[in-house]
């Protein structure tokens, strides 16, 4: 009965999509069951689409434990292919709820992108921060990072350090090439 209802729903969505082709309604994306195979053009596989889900993260792990957060888990699972767009997101100062399992602070998308990046790459956070901030880490913990990145210029410096780290590790630039004119 459930399989029949699912099949009927999928057929209805397909027919609706075909009937609306060319109209703005055809831009609606139908969600298919997990059993459906994904093509390489599937937006879920697109690193930029995945990176745009940073703002959807509700829970970051305290250490390396598993969390029940679909957006975080999708980014973590995608691994190295999302690193360039996460580095790009480090500069995003759009406020979002703090997903850390710690006392809450004003958090921006760039902070969460940075923490996801650290969790994927296992790069030493301390090596990315200036010595003065590293010293403050002993007393202030992660709040030294937050104080440092409150300043947009410091956030840009951190992003540049991440781009340089990427160049050294992967031998290529993480930035998107400029669009052809």
PyMOL commands that set and color helices and strands:
alter all, ss='L'
color gray80, all
select helices_A, chain A and resi 2-19+24-27+43-45+47-51+54-56+70-89+109-121+125-128+131-140+142-149+152-170
alter helices_A, ss='H'
color red, helices_A
select strands_A, chain A and resi 95-96+107-108
alter strands_A, ss='S'
color yellow, strands_A
deselect
rebuild
show_as cartoon
